[in-house]
Amino acid sequence: MQIQPILAALRRHRLATLLIALEIALACAVLCNACFLIANRIALIHLDSGVDQSSLATVQLTGYEDNQANDLNARVLAGFRGIPGMQSVSVLNSIPFGARRGTAGMTLDQAGQKFGGVVEFYVGGPGSLKALGVKLVAGRGPQMDDFQAFTGLMPNNASVQITRALANHLWPGADPLGKTFWLGDLQYRVVGVIDHLVRPDPGGWPGDRKDWSIFVPAQTGVFLSGSYLLRADPKDLPRVLREARDMVRKIAPDAVLDQEGSKALDDLRAEGFQKDRAMIGMLVGVIAALLLVTALGIVGLASFWVQQRRRQIGIRRAIGATRNDILRYFQIENFLIVSGGIALGMLLAYALNLVLMQHYELPRLPLYYLPIGALILWGLGQLAVLGPALRAAAVSPVVATRSV
Amino acid sequence: MFAYYLDLAFRSLKRNKVLTALMVIAIAVGIGASMTTLTVMRLLSGDPIPARSAHLFYAQIDPDPTPGDRKEPYDVIDYQSAVDLWSAHRADRQTLIIESPVRMRAPDVNLPATMPTMASITADFFSMFDVPFQYGNGWTAEDDTKRAQVAVISADLNQKLFGGANSVGRTLRLRDTDVRIIGVLKPWRPSPLFYMVAGAHYANGDTADLYSKTEDVFTPFFTGLELNDGNFSQYTCWHLPDHPGHLRNSPCVWVRLWVQLGDSSKVAAYKQFLDGYAAQQKVLGRVARPQNTRLRSLMQWLDYEGVVPSDVRLQTWLAFAFLAICLFNTIGLLLAKFLRRGGEIGVRRALGATRGAVFAQCLVEAGMVGLIGGLVGWLLALAGLWLVRQQSVPYADLAHLDASMFLLTFVLAIAASLLAGVLPALRASRLPLGLQLKTL
């Protein structure tokens, strides 16, 4: 099959060809970037929290006075531990995907000049880090005497565990164990590195920052109370949580149960990512509509061309072209137009990605999205043109002898 | 002539139903998508209080005494500056705003205690922001200074606690203090909750929560401060506070100050007053950057804070890119349609129709496609908004198509189709006459 005559024919329909090519180009740009956005959101929804979420739940109590806090802790811990199936109950200020109480900016020097970043301080009582189920990759976990009593926001001079992502950010290439950092005047020493421990609100943070967390061991007390981490077998968890919630009224009548915040971590996680799910749905809808409209455009224009060229097709058939030749002709023609559109579309896709990167903290579009987008559009083009091309191939040679 | 063109357009559209349907679908889907997102966008980026916004200003100074160069002050101010500026009464109206979660019960209602958010504000709040009352009233400036134990509650809370009855005079227990309800609001839903907006520009576009409902309980500023002491959270601090939650004399910023200024000379005078205050505090050693004062109007403030959620902006861009694709598609299809009728156009031209007449006829046909597309697009937009309302976002309940957006749907649809029709119509009207007649 010669391409020359096809190009010659296309030159006579410059405007229509250009329009379809432009439509393909725009579709290519939107398609690549929308797919990339979807992939990003899916990655966010499936991010590794580092904790055994399906075994964990939280109960949040508020509304009690400072002088009731110690009593509340004692009663809740003792009461909850009596629930059959409960594996552990501990106090933890912030909860992955839940309450956020330890977000603060830390520095690498006492003077506060070398800013380290805004991180999450998980201040937890005995047993809480173990209950979370995080994986320790270097150093040690908290020991009994690491849990010290404190007043104010957080204990001072504590030995802490930090995530690998945060360690790599603060001391790239160096061993983080033994390093110190400050929060205002409070000093901390790193004694352990954990694989992953997600922030309570990962959706709001780009890239690795989702994992910038620090575990600070502390005694429960006035400043560490009301926020409980429950661990049970995933099978028992719904019942254990229900019993714990019901028990609050009896053992802590003065406290207010935070209905929205006291849930299984899996549920909190699903709620947290609901808007990302909605966005994925919307993007999938747009892509589907986009492909549909593009295909309809190709069908419309190809049908028009087939009808316009009925006589020429008839003549070609009369002088020896097979049905296959005619079919190929329209398929190659479509391939050429779509290819032109894709070439321009790749540039557009890249430009659109640059704009998105500027406004939405999006990473750079990986190059492999471009050939995938191209394949989809080529496939779509061939599919759309098949109907009109088959109709063209069915034109009888007799047409050549009639004046239409 | 127009009626004749309409008739021609109608006949022509009827003749090739498939092509017509393709064009209508393209326009409708594009219009449906863009009107859905445009409605949400307008809802979220609009003026929350059109009658007043031009006269409402958000006052900021930079109370951080630590040296260093920061371009912008913190989003909120410290207690001392806030109360100093407020008690000077230099604006037409002014209000301080703080919020805190408070334990609340109605002693004579048999419902468990809850933890609603309490806004503690000064008397001008209600008149400044045109807050509508169902029952009773706000409090007076005297109540502010006397620390009167009164409260105003939202329509929602009134419904929950008292079944919507007139609850003025009844008692609410906030933490351990009994306050008397003196006012019940009508349903009031500023979008966004503009007077609370602060820190949004750090939220990476995750700002949907700014569109949630108003607080349930409003108390006088100093009353609230006293009864809920220890439960306030700071926006940020330059030193750790000695007692978390007790922020009155802490090195922290946490108070909002809104002022109402009637005209531009008053705005200039108030800015001067702010600058003067900052300079004076610099002398006292309490302020390091006296130049960091700001007096933004409400809309400037919302703009600076970037309140529209980035997801919504992204959806809007996406929808318009999609509309552009639909337009290209329609141009192509219209071109095919008009050029296929070369013979017919040739006859009309040969019988004396001018190029302009042919052009107009083609445009009328394009406009008709737009009108039908707009109608279908309107239905699609309604469906789209229904989908938005099913989402669990705080602004879901607000997503409705109002009369102006309904009109805009058709304007946009017809404008888009006319735009798409120009090029094909131009082509059709310039077809070489003889050639077309010969092929007949």
Contacts between the chains, C-beta under 8 A, distances in Angstrom:
chain1	res1	chain2	res2	distance
A	15	B	335	6.5
A	15	B	423	7.3
A	15	B	427	6.8
A	16	B	332	5.9
A	16	B	335	5.5
A	16	B	336	6.9
A	19	B	328	5.6
A	19	B	331	5.4
A	19	B	332	4.3
A	19	B	335	7.0
A	20	B	328	8.0
A	20	B	332	5.7
A	22	B	328	5.4
A	23	B	325	5.8
A	23	B	328	4.0
A	23	B	329	5.6
A	23	B	332	6.9
A	26	B	321	6.7
A	26	B	324	6.1
A	26	B	325	4.8
A	26	B	328	6.7
A	27	B	325	5.7
A	29	B	321	7.7
A	30	B	318	7.1
A	30	B	321	5.1
A	30	B	322	6.9
A	30	B	325	7.0
A	34	B	318	7.0
A	37	B	314	7.7
A	62	B	101	6.5
A	62	B	103	7.3
A	62	B	115	5.0
A	63	B	103	3.6
A	63	B	113	6.1
A	63	B	115	5.5
A	66	B	230	6.6
A	152	B	240	6.3
A	152	B	241	7.9
A	152	B	242	7.4
A	152	B	243	7.7
A	152	B	244	6.1
A	153	B	240	6.0
A	153	B	244	5.7
A	183	B	240	7.8
A	184	B	239	6.3
A	184	B	240	4.5
A	185	B	239	7.9
A	185	B	240	6.9
A	186	B	240	7.3
A	203	B	206	6.4
A	204	B	203	6.4
A	204	B	204	5.3
A	204	B	206	4.7
A	205	B	204	7.3
A	206	B	204	7.1
A	223	B	244	7.0
A	249	B	112	7.9
A	256	B	103	5.8
A	256	B	112	7.6
A	256	B	113	5.1
A	256	B	114	6.3
A	256	B	115	4.9
A	258	B	115	6.8
A	271	B	392	7.5
A	274	B	391	7.5
A	274	B	392	5.2
A	275	B	208	6.8
A	275	B	311	6.6
A	275	B	391	7.0
A	275	B	392	7.6
A	275	B	393	6.1
A	278	B	391	4.8
A	278	B	393	7.7
A	279	B	311	5.6
A	279	B	314	8.0
A	279	B	315	7.8
A	282	B	315	6.2
A	283	B	318	7.5
A	286	B	33	6.9
A	286	B	318	5.7
A	286	B	319	7.6
A	286	B	322	5.9
A	289	B	29	5.3
A	289	B	33	7.0
A	289	B	322	6.9
A	290	B	322	6.1
A	290	B	325	6.3
A	292	B	29	7.8
A	293	B	25	7.4
A	293	B	26	5.3
A	293	B	29	6.1
A	293	B	30	7.6
A	293	B	325	6.3
A	293	B	326	5.6
A	293	B	329	5.5
A	294	B	325	6.9
A	294	B	329	7.0
A	296	B	22	4.9
A	296	B	25	6.6
A	296	B	26	6.6
A	296	B	329	6.9
A	297	B	22	7.6
A	297	B	26	7.1
A	297	B	328	7.5
A	297	B	329	3.8
A	297	B	332	5.5
A	297	B	333	6.6
A	299	B	22	7.3
A	300	B	18	8.0
A	300	B	19	5.8
A	300	B	22	4.9
A	300	B	23	7.9
A	300	B	329	7.9
A	300	B	332	6.9
A	300	B	333	4.6
A	300	B	336	6.2
A	301	B	332	5.2
A	301	B	333	7.0
A	301	B	336	5.5
A	303	B	18	7.9
A	303	B	19	7.8
A	303	B	336	7.9
A	304	B	19	7.9
A	304	B	336	3.5
A	304	B	337	7.7
A	304	B	339	7.8
A	304	B	340	6.1
A	305	B	336	7.9
A	307	B	340	7.1
A	308	B	339	8.0
A	308	B	340	7.0
A	356	B	314	7.9
A	359	B	310	7.3
A	359	B	313	7.6
A	360	B	205	7.0
A	360	B	310	5.7
A	360	B	314	6.5
A	361	B	204	6.3
